[in-house]
Amino acid sequence: MRHDRQSGYFWLFACAAVIVAQVTAEYFMGRIPICECGYVKLWEGGVNTSGNSQHLSDWYTPSHIIHGFLFYGLGHLLLRGKPLAARLLLALVIESGWELLENSPIIIDRYRTATISLDYYGDSILNSAMDTVFMVLGFLFAWRAPVWLTVTIAIFFEVFTGYMIRDNLTLNVLMLVWPVEAIKAWQSALG
């Protein structure tokens, strides 16, 4: 029993270390800690505003919750029999890796050229860290909830954000990997 507890602490320490490493790396990448506006908001409702991707949550928060759903499923497939914290560590490594890549010049430039995010200059460190926290919340939800409910919520998030802002996780990935002019024009018509 004592060994299991120590092993659990090890995995949780490793998970915390990944988040600390992400935040530290973003700091040394020159990311700003919080919005240049000088304050922190719980929710930023504007999509094409200077506050988007700068505060605690925004219209892309559901995408990060869905990341958690997906990474829970991946961990379940790849790490069967391993502690939940080991699967969470895998999810954190993937999410933190994405956050670092997403805030690198190559992806920022890709967003600005291939999508409607012409004014995207990357996330604040706070927003990026919260994206990772929301992924963890999605992961933990998927661990406890029935699969049908997790899938239903993911579909709801995709449809809802697609309707509200003409963007969601699916469209975001598509437009980064294989930009479609018709989708870009449709997204640009959001007024």
TORRO-960276 format. One record per residue (C-alpha): residue in three letters; chain; x, y, z. Coordinates in steps of 0.05 Angstrom, whole numbers. Layout:
BEGIN
+-----+----+--------+--------+--------+
:  aa : ch :      x :      y :      z :
+-----+----+--------+--------+--------+
: ALA :  A :      X :      Y :      Z :
...
+-----+----+--------+--------+--------+
This chain:
BEGIN
+-----+----+--------+--------+--------+
:  aa : ch :      x :      y :      z :
+-----+----+--------+--------+--------+
: MET :  A :      0 :      0 :      0 :
: ARG :  A :     56 :     48 :     18 :
: HIS :  A :     91 :     34 :    -49 :
: ASP :  A :     26 :     49 :    -87 :
: ARG :  A :     19 :    116 :    -50 :
: GLN :  A :     91 :    134 :    -66 :
: SER :  A :     81 :    115 :   -139 :
: GLY :  A :     19 :    158 :   -141 :
: TYR :  A :     57 :    217 :   -113 :
: PHE :  A :    112 :    207 :   -164 :
: TRP :  A :     62 :    210 :   -222 :
: LEU :  A :     27 :    271 :   -193 :
: PHE :  A :     93 :    306 :   -182 :
: ALA :  A :    112 :    290 :   -255 :
: CYS :  A :     45 :    319 :   -278 :
: ALA :  A :     57 :    384 :   -239 :
: ALA :  A :    128 :    387 :   -266 :
: VAL :  A :    102 :    385 :   -338 :
: ILE :  A :     57 :    446 :   -325 :
: VAL :  A :    114 :    483 :   -291 :
: ALA :  A :    160 :    466 :   -350 :
: GLN :  A :    107 :    491 :   -399 :
: VAL :  A :     99 :    558 :   -363 :
: THR :  A :    174 :    566 :   -355 :
: ALA :  A :    187 :    551 :   -429 :
: GLU :  A :    134 :    601 :   -451 :
: TYR :  A :    165 :    654 :   -407 :
: PHE :  A :    233 :    642 :   -439 :
: MET :  A :    199 :    642 :   -508 :
: GLY :  A :    179 :    714 :   -492 :
: ARG :  A :    105 :    702 :   -481 :
: ILE :  A :     71 :    754 :   -439 :
: PRO :  A :     46 :    732 :   -370 :
: ILE :  A :    -23 :    763 :   -375 :
: CYS :  A :    -61 :    805 :   -425 :
: GLU :  A :    -26 :    868 :   -446 :
: CYS :  A :    -89 :    904 :   -422 :
: GLY :  A :    -62 :    895 :   -352 :
: TYR :  A :   -119 :    857 :   -321 :
: VAL :  A :   -147 :    786 :   -319 :
: LYS :  A :   -218 :    768 :   -340 :
: LEU :  A :   -254 :    703 :   -325 :
: TRP :  A :   -283 :    702 :   -396 :
: GLU :  A :   -264 :    736 :   -461 :
: GLY :  A :   -324 :    734 :   -507 :
: GLY :  A :   -293 :    769 :   -566 :
: VAL :  A :   -263 :    724 :   -620 :
: ASN :  A :   -226 :    774 :   -663 :
: THR :  A :   -205 :    819 :   -605 :
: SER :  A :   -139 :    833 :   -572 :
: GLY :  A :   -165 :    798 :   -510 :
: ASN :  A :   -177 :    731 :   -544 :
: SER :  A :   -128 :    678 :   -520 :
: GLN :  A :   -104 :    725 :   -465 :
: HIS :  A :   -151 :    712 :   -406 :
: LEU :  A :   -174 :    653 :   -364 :
: SER :  A :   -224 :    626 :   -414 :
: ASP :  A :   -252 :    642 :   -483 :
: TRP :  A :   -289 :    610 :   -540 :
: TYR :  A :   -232 :    560 :   -550 :
: THR :  A :   -238 :    532 :   -479 :
: PRO :  A :   -287 :    478 :   -502 :
: SER :  A :   -234 :    454 :   -552 :
: HIS :  A :   -185 :    443 :   -495 :
: ILE :  A :   -237 :    405 :   -455 :
: ILE :  A :   -247 :    361 :   -516 :
: HIS :  A :   -171 :    351 :   -518 :
: GLY :  A :   -179 :    322 :   -448 :
: PHE :  A :   -234 :    275 :   -472 :
: LEU :  A :   -191 :    251 :   -530 :
: PHE :  A :   -127 :    244 :   -489 :
: TYR :  A :   -164 :    204 :   -436 :
: GLY :  A :   -185 :    157 :   -491 :
: LEU :  A :   -114 :    153 :   -518 :
: GLY :  A :    -86 :    139 :   -449 :
: HIS :  A :   -138 :     86 :   -437 :
: LEU :  A :   -117 :     51 :   -502 :
: LEU :  A :    -42 :     58 :   -495 :
: LEU :  A :    -32 :     53 :   -420 :
: ARG :  A :    -82 :      1 :   -397 :
: GLY :  A :    -65 :    -23 :   -328 :
: LYS :  A :    -24 :     38 :   -311 :
: PRO :  A :    -46 :     88 :   -257 :
: LEU :  A :    -93 :    143 :   -278 :
: ALA :  A :    -38 :    193 :   -262 :
: ALA :  A :      8 :    159 :   -313 :
: ARG :  A :    -47 :    168 :   -366 :
: LEU :  A :    -56 :    240 :   -343 :
: LEU :  A :     19 :    251 :   -351 :
: LEU :  A :     15 :    228 :   -423 :
: ALA :  A :    -43 :    276 :   -435 :
: LEU :  A :     -4 :    333 :   -402 :
: VAL :  A :     58 :    320 :   -444 :
: ILE :  A :     16 :    322 :   -508 :
: GLU :  A :    -24 :    384 :   -487 :
: SER :  A :     37 :    422 :   -462 :
: GLY :  A :     75 :    404 :   -525 :
: TRP :  A :     18 :    431 :   -566 :
: GLU :  A :     15 :    495 :   -525 :
: LEU :  A :     89 :    506 :   -536 :
: LEU :  A :     82 :    492 :   -611 :
: GLU :  A :     19 :    534 :   -617 :
: ASN :  A :     56 :    593 :   -587 :
: SER :  A :    117 :    586 :   -632 :
: PRO :  A :    128 :    632 :   -691 :
: ILE :  A :    116 :    577 :   -742 :
: ILE :  A :     45 :    562 :   -717 :
: ILE :  A :     28 :    634 :   -701 :
: ASP :  A :     47 :    652 :   -773 :
: ARG :  A :      7 :    592 :   -799 :
: TYR :  A :    -55 :    616 :   -761 :
: ARG :  A :    -46 :    685 :   -789 :
: THR :  A :    -38 :    662 :   -862 :
: ALA :  A :    -84 :    601 :   -866 :
: THR :  A :   -142 :    621 :   -821 :
: ILE :  A :   -183 :    682 :   -805 :
: SER :  A :   -140 :    696 :   -744 :
: LEU :  A :   -103 :    754 :   -776 :
: ASP :  A :    -91 :    788 :   -709 :
: TYR :  A :    -68 :    726 :   -671 :
: TYR :  A :     -1 :    736 :   -637 :
: GLY :  A :     -3 :    676 :   -590 :
: ASP :  A :    -31 :    662 :   -521 :
: SER :  A :    -12 :    696 :   -456 :
: ILE :  A :     22 :    648 :   -408 :
: LEU :  A :    -40 :    651 :   -364 :
: ASN :  A :    -86 :    632 :   -421 :
: SER :  A :    -40 :    576 :   -444 :
: ALA :  A :    -35 :    548 :   -373 :
: MET :  A :   -110 :    551 :   -366 :
: ASP :  A :   -118 :    515 :   -432 :
: THR :  A :    -78 :    459 :   -401 :
: VAL :  A :   -119 :    461 :   -338 :
: PHE :  A :   -183 :    456 :   -379 :
: MET :  A :   -154 :    396 :   -415 :
: VAL :  A :   -141 :    364 :   -347 :
: LEU :  A :   -214 :    379 :   -327 :
: GLY :  A :   -238 :    346 :   -392 :
: PHE :  A :   -192 :    286 :   -379 :
: LEU :  A :   -219 :    277 :   -308 :
: PHE :  A :   -291 :    285 :   -332 :
: ALA :  A :   -280 :    231 :   -385 :
: TRP :  A :   -251 :    186 :   -331 :
: ARG :  A :   -313 :    191 :   -288 :
: ALA :  A :   -369 :    200 :   -339 :
: PRO :  A :   -401 :    148 :   -384 :
: VAL :  A :   -372 :    147 :   -455 :
: TRP :  A :   -440 :    166 :   -485 :
: LEU :  A :   -443 :    229 :   -443 :
: THR :  A :   -371 :    249 :   -459 :
: VAL :  A :   -384 :    240 :   -534 :
: THR :  A :   -450 :    278 :   -529 :
: ILE :  A :   -416 :    337 :   -494 :
: ALA :  A :   -359 :    338 :   -545 :
: ILE :  A :   -409 :    340 :   -602 :
: PHE :  A :   -449 :    395 :   -567 :
: PHE :  A :   -386 :    437 :   -557 :
: GLU :  A :   -367 :    429 :   -630 :
: VAL :  A :   -436 :    447 :   -656 :
: PHE :  A :   -446 :    504 :   -607 :
: THR :  A :   -379 :    538 :   -618 :
: GLY :  A :   -385 :    525 :   -693 :
: TYR :  A :   -452 :    561 :   -692 :
: MET :  A :   -431 :    617 :   -645 :
: ILE :  A :   -362 :    635 :   -674 :
: ARG :  A :   -357 :    594 :   -738 :
: ASP :  A :   -297 :    558 :   -709 :
: ASN :  A :   -286 :    497 :   -666 :
: LEU :  A :   -233 :    442 :   -655 :
: THR :  A :   -250 :    406 :   -720 :
: LEU :  A :   -248 :    469 :   -763 :
: ASN :  A :   -186 :    494 :   -727 :
: VAL :  A :   -147 :    431 :   -743 :
: LEU :  A :   -173 :    428 :   -814 :
: MET :  A :   -154 :    500 :   -828 :
: LEU :  A :    -85 :    490 :   -800 :
: VAL :  A :    -71 :    426 :   -838 :
: TRP :  A :   -111 :    435 :   -902 :
: PRO :  A :   -140 :    505 :   -909 :
: VAL :  A :   -205 :    509 :   -948 :
: GLU :  A :   -219 :    577 :   -979 :
: ALA :  A :   -295 :    566 :   -975 :
: ILE :  A :   -290 :    554 :   -900 :
: LYS :  A :   -245 :    615 :   -891 :
: ALA :  A :   -295 :    658 :   -929 :
: TRP :  A :   -352 :    631 :   -887 :
: GLN :  A :   -314 :    644 :   -823 :
: SER :  A :   -295 :    714 :   -847 :
: ALA :  A :   -369 :    731 :   -856 :
: LEU :  A :   -379 :    728 :   -780 :
: GLY :  A :   -402 :    797 :   -764 :
+-----+----+--------+--------+--------+
